[in-house]
Amino acid sequence: MINANKELQRRLLEIYGNNFVSEILAAEIIYGDKDYDEDNDEFESKHINLPVVSEPYSLEQVHYFLDSLDFEYPNGYGLQYLYGTVWMKDGSWLERKEYDGSEWWVCKKTPKIPEHLFKK
C-alpha cells in the first residue's frame, strides 16, 4: 500500500522543487479499479478534480486537492488503481502510467521543434 498524496508530492518535488504547489494549474485524478465489480465493495471509486486555477491564485484550492489524495491504495502487482493528469503552469504535465501492474507518474513536456523544420 502507498499513500497517493505522498507519492504525487514526492514526484512533483523531484521535478519542480519546493515551490511545486504554486506551479500546479489543474488536475484530474480518478481512483478506482477500471474493472470494478459493483458486487465487490473492496474498492471505492473516486473522481478528484482540481479545476483550472485562475487568478488570483488560490493556494488553499491546491492544498485542498492534495489533501483529498490522502488515502492508501494497493501499489503492488495487479490492476491499475490511480489514473489522471496534473497540468503545470510551464506547459508540462504529469500523466499516470502503468505497466504490468506497476504504476507511476511520468512528466511530459512539449518537445522543442527541430531547427530543420523552420523555413530559411
Secondary structure, 3 states (H helix, E strand, C coil): CEEHHHHHHHHHHHHHCCCHHHHEEEEEEEECCCCCCCCCCCCCCEEEEECCCCCCCCHHHHHHHHHHCCCEECCCCCCCCEEEEEEECCCCEEEEEEECCEEEEEEECCCCCCHHHCCC
